[in-house]
Structures are given as C-alpha cells and as structure tokens.
C-alpha cells in the first residue's frame, strides 16, 4: 500500500515537472492572429483540399 | 446469385492488390517533400533493400504477434485502456517533438476560422474567396472556429483533439476486427496494438485539417453498419447513419462509404428483412443530406451568404481534369485547372464546367491509347503503393523548406526545432528509413489482405464485403479524380483490419495452431 502511495506521489511530481518544462513549448505553439493574410484576399488557394 | 456478387468483389480487389504488389517489385512509389518538393516520384525499385526491409518487418511482426498473444490472459478492461494510454503518450510526444506549422489549405482554413470568430468576416464566401471555390471546407472552418472559441488559441489544442479522434479510430479498428472475426477464441490484442502504433496515423495528428476527424467518424459508421447487418437492430443503423453523415460533412468521400454500406445491406436483405432494409437505407440517405442542408439554411438565414454556397463553387470536373494529366499522372497540376476556373471562367461554375469538359475530351482524344494506359497505370500504382499517406510532409514536417515561386510557393516550418526535427531533417537516414519501413509495411499489408481474400474465396466466407467495397470504391474514385496518397488515409483502418486477418490466417496455417 505504502509503495503504491509513494509511486503515485512520484508520478504526480513527475507530471508537475514535465508540465513546467513543457510550458515553454506550449506557449511556443500559440496560434498567431493572421490578420496579414486578409490582405492576400479571402484565403489562399495554393493546393487542392 | 448473392454469393456470386460477393465473389466478384473479392476477385476484383484480389486483382488490384495483386497488381500493386507485383508492380512494387519493379517500381518504387515515393513522396519525399524534403528532397523532391510537392511531386510524386516513381523510380526503379531497389530490389534488395525492399526484400531485406520486408523480411525484417515480417520477422518483427512475427515476434510482436507472439508477444501480443501472451497478453491474452489479461482482460480487455485492462489492455484496451493501457494500449490507448500508451498510444496517447506517443502521439503527444510527437506533437511536441515535431511542432509542424500548418501550410496551404490547412493554414487557410485556420485563418478563415480566426477571421470569422474575431472579426465576423465571412467574405471568403464572396467571389474570389476560398469558400466560394471550396464551400465544402466550411465544415473544418466551423470546427476550428469552435475550438478557438472554447479553448486557448494553441496548435496543441487542435492537435490534441486530433489525437482524440485517432484514439477513437484505433478502438474502432479493434471493435470492427472483433465484429468481423467473432469466432476467434483469441483476444486479438495484436490488431489493437498495430492500430495504436501505426506511424502514419500517429504522425497525421500534426495535420490541422479534416482527414483524421473524417476517418474516425467513417470507421465508426462502418463498425455500426456491420453490427446492423449482423444483428438487424435498427438502432445500430441509426448510429451508423449519423456518424457517416458527420464524417461526410468533413470529407465528402463519405459518399463511397454510403454506397458500400447500401450495397451490403441489399446483399443481406434476406437476413435483415425487406422492411428493415428499406427503412435503414432511407434513414441513411436522408440523414446523409442533413448537414449540408442545415449549413446552407443557417448561412442564408443569418445573412452570411445569399443563395446556395455551392452555386458557383469549383465544379467536380475541375478535379477530374486534374486527374487526367500525363505529366503529373493526376497529381497537383500547378494551378492549370485553377486558372481555368478562376481566370478563364471568372469563378463561374457553369462556364468552367463547359471549359473543363472540353479540356478533358481534348486530352483524351489527343492522347494515344498506350499513353493513356501508361498514365492510369502510373496513377494507380503511385497512389496505392506510396504507402505513407504523405506523412513525411503532413506529419513529420519540414523546417524552412520552400519549393516553387510566387503564388505557388509552399513553405514548411516548425514552431521550434528539437533533437527530433534535427534527426529527421532533409534526406536524413531517420526520415528516409521511416518512409522505407512504412512503404514496405504497406506492401506487406496488401500481401496479407490477399491471403485473406483468397482464403475467403476458397472457403466461401465473405464477412469483409463492406470493407472490400469501400476499398474498391476508393480505387475507382481515385482512378478518375485528382490524386494524393494522403487521400487514402480514411481507409487505413480497413486495411489494418483486413491485413491483420490475413496475417493471422497465415500464421495459423504455418504454425498449425488452429484457433477458429
């Protein structure tokens, strides 16, 4: 029982550490608001859908 | 009579798959954006490498299969969540390690979702707009708009939803397999693990588009349709009809699934009963139309558009025209067809339809029979033996590579680079090796499907007819339509199911462990 609790605590700690480390990578994947694309018309047509 | 029809479908698919496998001994179909740009490549097969890779994969498969059988003593309640959790972890790692940014249509639909959400800008439906030309893509714009509204504006959110859909597909592969192979005494976790770790599916979450979503809905629809055909309970057909309609709303190839399901219902009309069959067909066709009708009604009622959105959209003949091209054998024609619709016809559907019809008949009449035959053979072989669904570009992605000039230029980028993006850079061994492995795996899968089909023909067992029909439908459709091997992505679950059946059949035959 004790070992299960210790493992669970360790897992939570690991997840917290990973989340903290991932923060930078998460913010780096923010979607920019592509207002500039509007000047190219109403959507580009480069390839077939 | 009915058995004869089943047989005919099986023989047709056997012939096509036989052609694909045989052709692979002579030519290698390739798509490697990092090296060749956005173009299909057919070159002489590297026979020795092909055989060695196939042998290595076969050995690995045999080993993994034996390992998977050991899991049989565990309950599905443990194994299924555990496998899906492991798959989720791998897929999450991929979207962090390969932070591919959207390109071309994928980027366009995301920008349109932002324009609609943040600026109420629906001008894309107006002449020269993207949705004027491709109104069917409003479904993905609407979906992305909803995600942007509810969650933080982050690519990871959209990709995590993709992962959710891929996990549904994985589960459906397993359930569909069990449904079709109900007599199996084994728990068959191998097919679940295969689907959970199938690289093209794992990487395709990086594509912010409709492929992954449609695949999940259409595979689920097929699963419920198969249940209906077995149990004749109408509720399953209603689930199937709804799922199919949603899947088709995202990608219009849902129509192929509709036709396949309808034919299979007709083939089972005696078992299901005439009344139930007619009702099931009526419900399926009716529900199929609902998303399109609703969309048109709502857009018009809210004043976003005047008249039908598809009144002046690009006609189907545009893609058919792209599909007849000797130099590209049906791949992207570098805006030739777009120019006919946009410049020559001024975004007019009727006018462009006439122009495309003229262009198609000109191409067909000017070409010699031999050239046409060669073109269709190349088209068929490249599309069906490329084997990776173009995951190299849409899944792994490329860092800062640009091909083409001006309007046709396509640039691929990552949000940031990692050790993985460096490892898979350009024509690196990792990238080329993975593509080789997936290419060979695909051919092996065709081989196993052949085993299953021939086994079915010999024993008169035709449970997989709906799957066979969907694959035949895709073969016929992409013989005429513009091609991309990515377009075959919605049937990867069906290929996994049928190939695993063939693999198991072969394994049991060789190792003489009869289970069924």
Interface residues (C-beta under 8 A of the other chain):
Chain A: X22 X25 X26 X28 X29 X30 X31 X33 X34 X37 X38 X41 X42 X43 X44 X45 X46 X47 X48 X49
Chain B: X38 X96 X99 X104 X105 X107 X108 X109 X110 X111 X112 X114 X115 X118 X121 X123 X124 X126 X128 X129 X130 X131 X132 X133 X134 X136 X137 X148 X152 X153 X154 X155 X156 X319 X322 X332 X338 X407 X408 X410 X415 X416 X482 X484
